[in-house]
Amino acid sequence: MSFSADWLALREPFDAKARSAAVRDAALAAVADLDPVAIVDLACGTGSTVRALAPLIPARQTWRLFDNDLSLLARAADAARPPRAQVTATPVDLAHDLEAALDGAVDLVTTAALLDLVSEAWLERLTVECAARRLPLYAALSYDGRIAFAPEDPGDAAIVAAVNAHQRGEKGFGPALGPTAAATAIARFSTLGYRLTQATADWTIGPADRAMQAEFLAGCAGAAREFGAPLIEDIAAWLTRRREQLAAGRSSIRVGHVDFFALPMARRRAERSQSNSTSPSRR
């Protein structure tokens, strides 16, 4: 599944504001003593994770960005080039070639707004591959099923239920985990011996954020129509009322997300660094 560059640009400021500082800082602390730092970003889109993290890492960085959308990859390669960072963007179908994306030198795996789109089987592949390679994972902005509209409307509950049901449909990785993705991933990494840092990372979309609200409301209505419930006339009436509230400057929306950082008990980089410390070519 791919998203338009316009939508990714619209949501990026809300993503940036929503990211949990505590979870982000835990991920940064895990690579604080490394120079250079090798980072793999899965489903990179236009490179928002690079823009969020790279300025906070003082060391030299190599970022390998993976996505199946060539247009988004081209934008990421052009736009996500902060100082001290070498960025390469590679087309990969992560549904089939996840393992190839994790090959080579990797100190940190990152992803954002991906896990709620993947199946339980694909998530199992990700956790097993990370554990086998002893890789830490920073996963941001997984939707968790919470949407709160203000002021409340009688149709809100049915729309949210339809959106959450739609989220569990096929998104290119098999039947998606949708709102349960973050909790499922956290539980799985915990059973594999990882230490977890987690926090909510909610979008807060205020009355002044009219473009974001309009796009989000339309997306909710579209998801409900695709799911087939509520009745189409009820969806249309709900959307009309919501748009009236937006036009009047009275509408706000909170959308629930979860960030987490999973740190393995043993680090692959530590072993590699120790073996490299005696090599003159590495000094």
N, C-alpha and C positions, 0 to 999 in steps of 0.2 A: 504494500500500500504506500502511496506517495501523497504528499501535500503540496499545494501551490506555494511558490516563493512569496506571493503576496500575503497569504495567510501566515506563513512563518515569520515574515517581517512584522506583521501586525501583532502577533502574540509575543514576540521576543522581549519587549520591555516588561510585560507581565510575568513572563518566565523569570527574567532576571531579578525582578523584585520579589518573586515568590520563593526562589531557591533558599533553602535553609542554610544560614551562615554556619551553624554548628556542624551540619553534615559536610558542607563544602570544606570547612576548616579541617575536619578529620581526614578527608581525602588529601588535602594539601600537606598535612603533617606527615602523612605516610610516605611522601616523596621529598620531604624537606631536606634530607641529607644527601640527595642524589644530584649529580651533575655529570652528564646530561640526564634528562628524564625522557623516557620513551613512553608515549601515550597513544593508545588506540581508541578512537571514538566510533562507536557503532551507530549506524543510522544518523549520520552527522547533519543531514539537511543542508542548510547554508553555512554551517560552522558556528552555531550559537554557543556551543560548549567551549570551543577554543576561545571565543571572545570573552566568555565568563571566567575562565580559569587562567589562561595564559598570562594576563597581566599581573596575576598574583603569585606567579612562580618565578623567583629570581634567577633560577638556573637556566642553562641552555635547554631547549626542548625540541624533541622531534615528535610531531603529531602525524599519525596515519589515520586519515578520515575515510570511512567506508559508507557507501550508500548505493542503492540500485538506480537512483534517478540521476542521469547524466547532467541534466540542466542544473539541479541543485548542487551537484558536485563541482561543476564549473564555477558557480557562484561562491562556493566555499573556498575553492582554491584561490580565487581572486581576492576575496574579502577577508579571510581569516589568516592574516599574516602579521601577527604582532612581533615586536622586537624579540630577539633571542630565540625565535621559534622557526623551525623548518617544518613546513606543512606539505604533505603529499595527499592527494585525493584519488581514491581508487574505486572504480565501479565493482561492486560485489553484490550478488544476490544472497543476503544474509540468511534467508530461509533455507538455502541449500549449502552455502559455503562459509558458515560461521567459523568453522575450525581454521580455515585458511586465513581469515582475518586476524586470528589470534597467534599465528605463527611468528617466529622471530623474537627479537628483543622487545619485551613489554614490561613496563613498570607499573602501569595503571591502565585499566579499562574504564571508559566512560560511556555513558549514553543518557539521552534525555527524551522523555515522551515516547518511549518505545515499548516498555514492558507490558503496558496494558493492551497492546496490539498483538501480542504473541500468544501462542498456545502453551499449554502446560508441557507438552512434549518438547517444544523448542526451548522453553525456559529451563527444563531439565538438562538439555544439551549445554546451555550456557553455564549453568552452575557446575556441572560436571567438568566441563573444559576449564573453567576458571580454577576449580579445586585441584584438578590434575596438574595444572601448570603453576599453582600457588599464586594466582593473580588477584589483586584487589580490584573491586568494582565499585565505581561511583555511579549510581543510577538516580537521576533526578526526574521529578515531574511526572510520576506515574499517577494517572487519574484514579481516584479511589471511590467514585460513586456518589460523592456528596455535592449537591448543587443547592444553594439557598438563594432564592429570589426575594427581593424586597422592593416594594411592598408585596405581601403574599397574594396569590391568586388561587381560586378554587381549582384551576386546571394544572397547577404546578406539579403535584404529586404524580399524576398520570403521565405527564411529559417526562419527568425525571425517570420514572420506572421504564418508560419506553426507550429513553436514551441509554440507560444501563443495560437493557436487554439487547439493544442494537450493538453496544460495545462488545458483546460476547460473540458476535458473528465473525465470519471469515474476514481476516484483514491481510491475507497473504502468507500467514504462518500456520494455518489451521485455525480451528475455533478459538477465538481470543479469550484470554483470562479476564480482560476488561477490568472492572473495579476491584477484583480480588488479586490482581497481579503482584502488587507490592507486598502484600501480606504473604502471599505464596512464596515469593522470592526470598523474603526475609527468613521465613521458616526453613526453607530449604538450605540456605547458606548457613543458618545456625546449626542444623543437623550435620553439616560438613565441617564443623569446627571453626567457623569464622566468627570474629567479633563484629557486632553490628552497631552502627550509629544510625538512628532514624529520627525523622521529625516530619510534621506536616509542612507542606509548601503550597499554600493555597493561593490561587488567583484572587485578587480583590479588584473588582471592576466597578468603578464608581460612576455617578451620574454624568460626569464630564467625559467619560470614555465611550463616546457614542458609537464610534466606528467599531470598536471591539465588541460592545454589547450587541450592536445590530448583527454582526457576523455570527456571534455566538448564539443569539436567539434564532436566527435563520438555520443554523446548524442543528440546534435542538429540534426544531420543527421538521427539518428534513429527515433526521434520524427517526423521529416518531412516524413519519409517513412511510419510510422504508420498512419499519418494523410492522406497520399495519395497525397500530393502536396508539392513541384513541381514534375515534372516527375522524375522518379528514375534516369534516366541518367543525369539530371541536378543536382540532389542532389549529385551524385557520382562525377561529375565534380567539383562542389563547394568544396566538401570535399578534393579532390585531390589538388586543388589550395590552400586551407587553410593549408593543411599539408606541402606543399612546402614552404609557407611563414614561418611556424613554424620552419621547418628544417633550413631555412636560418637565423633564429634569428630575424625576422622582425615582428613577430605577437604579438599582445596584444589584450586583450578582457576586456571589462567592462560590468558587469552584474548588473542590478538594483535590489535593495532590499529596503525594508522599515522596520524600527524598530518603535514600539510605546509602550508607557506605559499608561495604563488606570487606573486612581485612582478614586475610588468612593468618593462622598462627605462625606459619613459617613463610619466609619471603624468598622467592626465586632470585630476585636481584641481589640479595645479600650473598648468596652462594656464588653468583656470577662475579660480583665485585671482588670477593675474596680470591677467586681463581685468577682474576685479571690483575690483581695488585702486584704480582711478581713479574708481569710482562713489561719489558721496557717500552714496547710500542704503545702501551696504555698510559704512560706517564706524561 
